[in-house]
Amino acid sequence: MSKTTQNMIPSFYKTMISFFKFAFFSAILLSASINEVFADSNSGQVKSIDEVYIKLDIREGNLEVILNAIEKKTDYSFFYTENNIRDNEKI
C-alpha cells in the first residue's frame, strides 16, 4: 500500500464514526420530537365544563365539601389553599 492509501484509511474511519454519531443523536432527537408531536392533547380534562352535568345532594356545606363531592363524581381536580376556603362560609 502506498502512503496516501495508508493515510486515507484512518481518515475514512474517523469520518464514518463522526457520521454514525451524528446519525445516532439525530435519531434520538427525532424520536423525542415525534413523541411530542403525537402526544395526546386530551390527556387532561377531556370534556368542557359546559358538557359535564352532575347532581349533588348537599344540604349544608362549605366550598371545600362541595369541591370534594365534585371531584368524587367527575375527573376534575381543584387546587386551593386553606386561605382560599374559609370553614365558616356555608353555601
Secondary structure, DSSP 8 states (H G I E B T S, - for coil): --HHHHHHHHHHHHHHHHHHHHHHHHHHHHHHHHHHHTS-TTSS--S-GGG-------SS-BHHHHHHHHHHHSS------TTTS-TT-B-
